[in-house]
Amino acid sequence: MKTIEEHRQFWANIANENGWYTEPFYVQVFIDPDTKEIYDSVSFGGMTKDIEYFERKSCGDVDCPCFDGDDCYWRD
């Protein structure tokens, strides 16, 4: 299981290679609310804080985003 710091380091390396690294460096992580595991992340220039996004991935047998907001929520 990767931590937010491991995801931060991954994206910081990409940002450094492409010239958009700044400090402090922030990431958005996507967390399964049932297992509490981070399953994806993203970062981009201009982020002002870390964001934890909890999303249920229960649309039958496929992963899917939530559209109605009932199963998805942000935690800053």
OpenMM code with the backbone's topology and positions (N, CA, C; nanometers):
from openmm import Vec3, app, unit

residues = "MET LYS THR ILE GLU GLU HIS ARG GLN PHE TRP ALA ASN ILE ALA ASN GLU ASN GLY TRP TYR THR GLU PRO PHE TYR VAL GLN VAL PHE ILE ASP PRO ASP THR LYS GLU ILE TYR ASP SER VAL SER PHE GLY GLY MET THR LYS ASP ILE GLU TYR PHE GLU ARG LYS SER CYS GLY ASP VAL ASP CYS PRO CYS PHE ASP GLY ASP ASP CYS TYR TRP ARG ASP".split()
positions = [
    Vec3(0.0848, -0.1180, 0.0000),
    Vec3(0.0000, 0.0000, 0.0000),
    Vec3(0.0893, 0.1242, 0.0000),
    Vec3(0.0651, 0.2125, -0.0957),
    Vec3(0.1428, 0.3354, -0.1036),
    Vec3(0.0824, 0.4426, -0.0146),
    Vec3(0.1693, 0.5252, 0.0395),
    Vec3(0.1253, 0.6362, 0.1237),
    Vec3(0.1143, 0.7632, 0.0395),
    Vec3(0.0555, 0.8665, 0.0965),
    Vec3(0.0457, 0.9943, 0.0271),
    Vec3(0.1855, 1.0486, -0.0040),
    Vec3(0.2816, 1.0232, 0.0831),
    Vec3(0.4180, 1.0704, 0.0591),
    Vec3(0.4824, 0.9986, -0.0586),
    Vec3(0.4520, 0.8718, -0.0762),
    Vec3(0.5035, 0.7994, -0.1931),
    Vec3(0.4419, 0.8528, -0.3224),
    Vec3(0.3131, 0.8855, -0.3181),
    Vec3(0.2476, 0.9460, -0.4336),
    Vec3(0.3053, 1.0854, -0.4596),
    Vec3(0.3312, 1.1603, -0.3526),
    Vec3(0.3897, 1.2939, -0.3670),
    Vec3(0.5273, 1.2851, -0.4354),
    Vec3(0.6088, 1.1902, -0.3925),
    Vec3(0.7413, 1.1733, -0.4513),
    Vec3(0.7326, 1.1352, -0.5989),
    Vec3(0.6398, 1.0467, -0.6326),
    Vec3(0.6189, 1.0074, -0.7722),
    Vec3(0.5892, 1.1302, -0.8577),
    Vec3(0.4924, 1.2114, -0.8134),
    Vec3(0.4539, 1.3295, -0.8908),
    Vec3(0.5609, 1.4378, -0.8869),
    Vec3(0.6334, 1.4500, -0.7770),
    Vec3(0.7414, 1.5486, -0.7689),
    Vec3(0.8496, 1.5162, -0.8704),
    Vec3(0.8798, 1.3879, -0.8891),
    Vec3(0.9777, 1.3493, -0.9904),
    Vec3(0.9308, 1.3896, -1.1302),
    Vec3(0.8051, 1.3650, -1.1603),
    Vec3(0.7495, 1.4047, -1.2905),
    Vec3(0.7524, 1.5558, -1.3057),
    Vec3(0.7141, 1.6271, -1.2001),
    Vec3(0.7137, 1.7734, -1.2051),
    Vec3(0.8547, 1.8282, -1.2269),
    Vec3(0.9529, 1.7703, -1.1587),
    Vec3(1.0921, 1.8127, -1.1767),
    Vec3(1.1385, 1.7906, -1.3196),
    Vec3(1.1067, 1.6745, -1.3739),
    Vec3(1.1480, 1.6409, -1.5105),
    Vec3(1.0853, 1.7330, -1.6147),
    Vec3(0.9692, 1.7885, -1.5821),
    Vec3(0.8952, 1.8688, -1.6797),
    Vec3(0.8879, 2.0172, -1.6461),
    Vec3(0.9612, 2.0589, -1.5415),
    Vec3(0.9743, 2.2005, -1.5116),
    Vec3(0.8581, 2.2683, -1.4427),
    Vec3(0.7724, 2.1934, -1.3748),
    Vec3(0.6624, 2.2594, -1.3043),
    Vec3(0.6611, 2.2290, -1.1539),
    Vec3(0.7744, 2.1828, -1.1010),
    Vec3(0.7846, 2.1578, -0.9569),
    Vec3(0.7932, 2.2898, -0.8820),
    Vec3(0.7162, 2.3023, -0.7747),
    Vec3(0.7234, 2.4164, -0.6832),
    Vec3(0.7128, 2.3627, -0.5404),
    Vec3(0.7577, 2.4421, -0.4465),
    Vec3(0.7424, 2.4062, -0.3056),
    Vec3(0.6533, 2.5074, -0.2381),
    Vec3(0.5666, 2.4633, -0.1500),
    Vec3(0.5414, 2.3238, -0.1183),
    Vec3(0.4746, 2.2525, -0.2365),
    Vec3(0.4879, 2.1209, -0.2394),
    Vec3(0.4347, 2.0412, -0.3491),
    Vec3(0.3163, 1.9594, -0.2985),
    Vec3(0.2043, 1.9694, -0.3683),
    Vec3(0.0802, 1.9060, -0.3236),
    Vec3(0.0324, 1.8009, -0.4226),
    Vec3(-0.0480, 1.7074, -0.3715),
    Vec3(-0.1091, 1.6041, -0.4542),
    Vec3(-0.2550, 1.5864, -0.4154),
    Vec3(-0.3308, 1.5301, -0.5075),
    Vec3(-0.4670, 1.4858, -0.4791),
    Vec3(-0.4643, 1.3347, -0.4854),
    Vec3(-0.5120, 1.2698, -0.3805),
    Vec3(-0.5174, 1.1243, -0.3781),
    Vec3(-0.6620, 1.0780, -0.3760),
    Vec3(-0.6842, 0.9632, -0.4381),
    Vec3(-0.8161, 0.9023, -0.4444),
    Vec3(-0.8132, 0.7798, -0.3536),
    Vec3(-0.9050, 0.7767, -0.2570),
    Vec3(-0.9039, 0.6755, -0.1512),
    Vec3(-1.0336, 0.5955, -0.1545),
    Vec3(-1.0204, 0.4644, -0.1484),
    Vec3(-1.1374, 0.3785, -0.1360),
    Vec3(-1.1864, 0.3913, 0.0084),
    Vec3(-1.3092, 0.4377, 0.0296),
    Vec3(-1.3553, 0.4609, 0.1671),
    Vec3(-1.3729, 0.3330, 0.2483),
    Vec3(-1.3870, 0.2200, 0.1813),
    Vec3(-1.4032, 0.0941, 0.2539),
    Vec3(-1.2697, 0.0400, 0.3039),
    Vec3(-1.1681, 0.0436, 0.2187),
    Vec3(-1.0383, -0.0129, 0.2550),
    Vec3(-0.9411, 0.0922, 0.3069),
    Vec3(-0.9721, 0.2194, 0.2829),
    Vec3(-0.8857, 0.3328, 0.3204),
    Vec3(-0.7536, 0.3319, 0.2431),
    Vec3(-0.7479, 0.2587, 0.1307),
    Vec3(-0.6280, 0.2529, 0.0501),
    Vec3(-0.6321, 0.3561, -0.0611),
    Vec3(-0.5190, 0.4192, -0.0859),
    Vec3(-0.5059, 0.5127, -0.1969),
    Vec3(-0.4900, 0.4293, -0.3235),
    Vec3(-0.5765, 0.4533, -0.4225),
    Vec3(-0.5676, 0.3754, -0.5448),
    Vec3(-0.5276, 0.4578, -0.6664),
    Vec3(-0.5157, 0.5893, -0.6510),
    Vec3(-0.4722, 0.6729, -0.7624),
    Vec3(-0.4351, 0.8100, -0.7075),
    Vec3(-0.3669, 0.8888, -0.7896),
    Vec3(-0.3299, 1.0243, -0.7484),
    Vec3(-0.3045, 1.1096, -0.8714),
    Vec3(-0.2997, 1.2400, -0.8468),
    Vec3(-0.2721, 1.3370, -0.9517),
    Vec3(-0.2094, 1.4596, -0.8865),
    Vec3(-0.1369, 1.5344, -0.9655),
    Vec3(-0.0852, 1.6623, -0.9194),
    Vec3(-0.0737, 1.7536, -1.0402),
    Vec3(-0.0695, 1.8820, -1.0145),
    Vec3(-0.0531, 1.9784, -1.1234),
    Vec3(-0.0013, 2.1079, -1.0644),
    Vec3(0.0632, 2.1866, -1.1467),
    Vec3(0.1139, 2.3149, -1.1010),
    Vec3(0.0002, 2.4039, -1.0552),
    Vec3(0.0210, 2.4726, -0.9467),
    Vec3(-0.0809, 2.5634, -0.8958),
    Vec3(-0.1669, 2.5074, -0.7842),
    Vec3(-0.1474, 2.3813, -0.7476),
    Vec3(-0.2250, 2.3268, -0.6349),
    Vec3(-0.1863, 2.4022, -0.5080),
    Vec3(-0.2845, 2.4288, -0.4223),
    Vec3(-0.2591, 2.5063, -0.3012),
    Vec3(-0.2696, 2.4252, -0.1725),
    Vec3(-0.3059, 2.2953, -0.1852),
    Vec3(-0.3133, 2.2079, -0.0682),
    Vec3(-0.3293, 2.0643, -0.1157),
    Vec3(-0.3005, 1.9699, -0.0250),
    Vec3(-0.3284, 1.8295, -0.0526),
    Vec3(-0.4791, 1.8090, -0.0473),
    Vec3(-0.5278, 1.7189, -0.1290),
    Vec3(-0.6703, 1.6860, -0.1300),
    Vec3(-0.6845, 1.5354, -0.1221),
    Vec3(-0.7671, 1.4888, -0.0297),
    Vec3(-0.8020, 1.3478, -0.0212),
    Vec3(-0.9441, 1.3333, -0.0727),
    Vec3(-0.9635, 1.2487, -0.1716),
    Vec3(-1.0954, 1.2283, -0.2320),
    Vec3(-1.1360, 1.0839, -0.2102),
    Vec3(-1.2457, 1.0648, -0.1391),
    Vec3(-1.2968, 0.9312, -0.1120),
    Vec3(-1.4052, 0.9000, -0.2139),
    Vec3(-1.3896, 0.7886, -0.2834),
    Vec3(-1.4848, 0.7533, -0.3875),
    Vec3(-1.5151, 0.6045, -0.3794),
    Vec3(-1.6415, 0.5736, -0.3717),
    Vec3(-1.6804, 0.4330, -0.3779),
    Vec3(-1.6746, 0.3897, -0.5231),
    Vec3(-1.6118, 0.2752, -0.5450),
    Vec3(-1.5989, 0.2245, -0.6804),
    Vec3(-1.6882, 0.1016, -0.6943),
    Vec3(-1.8173, 0.1215, -0.6800),
    Vec3(-1.9079, 0.0072, -0.6803),
    Vec3(-2.0175, 0.0245, -0.7848),
    Vec3(-1.9817, 0.0090, -0.9081),
    Vec3(-2.0787, 0.0171, -1.0176),
    Vec3(-2.0834, -0.1193, -1.0855),
    Vec3(-2.1143, -0.2213, -1.0106),
    Vec3(-2.1123, -0.3564, -1.0645),
    Vec3(-1.9704, -0.4084, -1.0693),
    Vec3(-1.9318, -0.4598, -1.1831),
    Vec3(-1.7994, -0.5187, -1.1981),
    Vec3(-1.6957, -0.4221, -1.2515),
    Vec3(-1.7330, -0.2956, -1.2737),
    Vec3(-1.6384, -0.1999, -1.3297),
    Vec3(-1.6194, -0.0829, -1.2348),
    Vec3(-1.5004, -0.0252, -1.2377),
    Vec3(-1.4749, 0.0950, -1.1596),
    Vec3(-1.5422, 0.2112, -1.2300),
    Vec3(-1.6016, 0.2991, -1.1541),
    Vec3(-1.6674, 0.4123, -1.2175),
    Vec3(-1.6661, 0.5324, -1.1233),
    Vec3(-1.6721, 0.6513, -1.1785),
    Vec3(-1.6823, 0.7700, -1.0938),
    Vec3(-1.8249, 0.7856, -1.0417),
    Vec3(-1.8391, 0.8633, -0.9396),
    Vec3(-1.9721, 0.8904, -0.8845),
    Vec3(-2.0253, 1.0197, -0.9441),
    Vec3(-2.1509, 1.0200, -0.9787),
    Vec3(-2.2101, 1.1381, -1.0396),
    Vec3(-2.3141, 1.2053, -0.9500),
    Vec3(-2.3768, 1.1284, -0.8602),
    Vec3(-2.4833, 1.1873, -0.7797),
    Vec3(-2.4345, 1.2426, -0.6473),
    Vec3(-2.3096, 1.2210, -0.6129),
    Vec3(-2.2545, 1.2764, -0.4903),
    Vec3(-2.2847, 1.1969, -0.3653),
    Vec3(-2.3735, 1.0966, -0.3748),
    Vec3(-2.4095, 1.0210, -0.2556),
    Vec3(-2.2949, 0.9361, -0.2032),
    Vec3(-2.2126, 0.8833, -0.2910),
    Vec3(-2.1074, 0.7933, -0.2488),
    Vec3(-1.9683, 0.8558, -0.2555),
    Vec3(-1.9601, 0.9798, -0.2938),
    Vec3(-1.8303, 1.0437, -0.3095),
    Vec3(-1.8223, 1.1662, -0.2189),
    Vec3(-1.7076, 1.1886, -0.1623),
    Vec3(-1.6905, 1.3099, -0.0842),
    Vec3(-1.5442, 1.3489, -0.0755),
    Vec3(-1.5218, 1.4775, -0.0560),
    Vec3(-1.3878, 1.5338, -0.0449),
    Vec3(-1.3494, 1.5488, 0.0999),
    Vec3(-1.2219, 1.5374, 0.1273),
    Vec3(-1.1705, 1.5748, 0.2591),
    Vec3(-1.0413, 1.6513, 0.2357),
    Vec3(-1.0426, 1.7777, 0.2691),
    Vec3(-0.9244, 1.8622, 0.2506),
    Vec3(-0.8359, 1.8549, 0.3730),
] * unit.nanometer
topology = app.Topology()
chain = topology.addChain("A")
for resn in residues:
    res = topology.addResidue(resn, chain)
    for name in ("N", "CA", "C"):
        topology.addAtom(name, app.Element.getBySymbol(name[0]), res)
